[in-house]
Amino acid sequence: MRVLVTGAASGLGAALSDAFEARGDEVLRTDVVAESGFEMLAGARSSTTEGTSVVEEGEERARLETTRPTMKLDVTSDEDWAAARGWVEQEWGGLDVLVNNAGVAGGGRLDVATLDEWQWITEINLFGAVRGTRTFVPMFKSQRSGHIVNIASLAGLVHPAGMASYNAVKAAVVALSETTGHELASYDVRCSVVCPSYFRTNLIDGMRGSDEALGAVIGQLIESSPFSAADIAAAVLEGMERGEDVIIPDEAAREAWKLKQNDRRGYDAVMRKQAARLDRMG
């Protein structure tokens, strides 16, 4: 299969790219970083939009690794999306899977987070997926095949205090995904949305926001998670194989979603306890 992954230089994007390649798929790894910023394999590397050649260090330094295509793609840029579509058309002649993974961490209590922070996270986390979807839907319709995978979050289903902007954009990605699946079903194009809980990743490194207390809490949750990006990636591919429209890839996320569905009073009590703890932190 031919797969395009956004935000693929690190974290879940890199893990998903590795997982697709491990099963024999062709993957175009894209990210807002310049091509030379991709850290896909250990060793020295040179990179262009046509591929990345990797020479391992040590005794096998002279051995050339398999070429892997990478491309700069800022998901907020219409020009970058058009360039990605052009590359796919020229090099592959079509696309089987689009993974809208690129995203940023943010949030903050309602009276702390600024409107600039709201606009920043919305432009990347929501409109990044919208732009990617709009870019490739005509191709998928023409092919009468394809699969769009949008990486949302458990925050798209369960909404903790202090995270209004993040919750809102991830809930919007869930809604976008459901709508996409309905709209494209007659063209045999699928759409799945992925809603993981906290897992170990570098997402917190780029977190932006005025609410320092929230940042501390999120950082602790990520660091203490038993799940790695590779764990989540493996579960995503399994969910795709099972034909799931909503992929909840880890047990913690499934338990939280189950609590909200089956015991709303208990769920609200947990959420409000967390809100009170955040207020105590300042």
Disulfide bonds with the S-S distance in Angstrom:
none
